[in-house]
Amino acid sequence: STLAPHAPILNVGSLSKLYWAGLRIGWLRLPPTLAPTLKQAKTLTDFGSSQPAQHLALHLLADLPTLIHERRAAITPARDHLAHLLHTHLPDWTFTTPPGGQFLWITLPGPTASAYTHHAARHGLRLYPGASMGVTPLPDQYLRIPFTLHPDHIPEAVNRLARAWAEFTSRGSGRLA
């Protein structure tokens, strides 16, 4: 890399975000000097990757630019719809609409994400506090909300989020610090 010409730069890619989480096929681009060590680590860790998944990945990679375009076209309207509804129904939740990816990182008004995710489960919502997704410790103020639902299902999801949040905060469970 031009920013760190002598640093060992690794580039990680995956099909799981592009297609679905169950497709656990990824790759590394790395300096040749690191290849033997990482190859050994992978072998000792998982004893090889799924042959059917690798075969499927080969077919998917054959037309990757078209598939990326199709995937982006499918989830961008869902992202925008979710962002609009969250701004409307949960205005005290803040976030930046990302240019890509599959998730909104919500900042709650206080450190209540873990407790809220448990409460939201009673409303049929499976949420994860952002702290459970971080590599380094994160405050308990973040939620990771996917926007991969079909746009037709997003209004019901936001209605459930809003009902759960109203109930959570009115009971004092979501006492904001």
Disulfide bonds with the S-S distance in Angstrom:
none
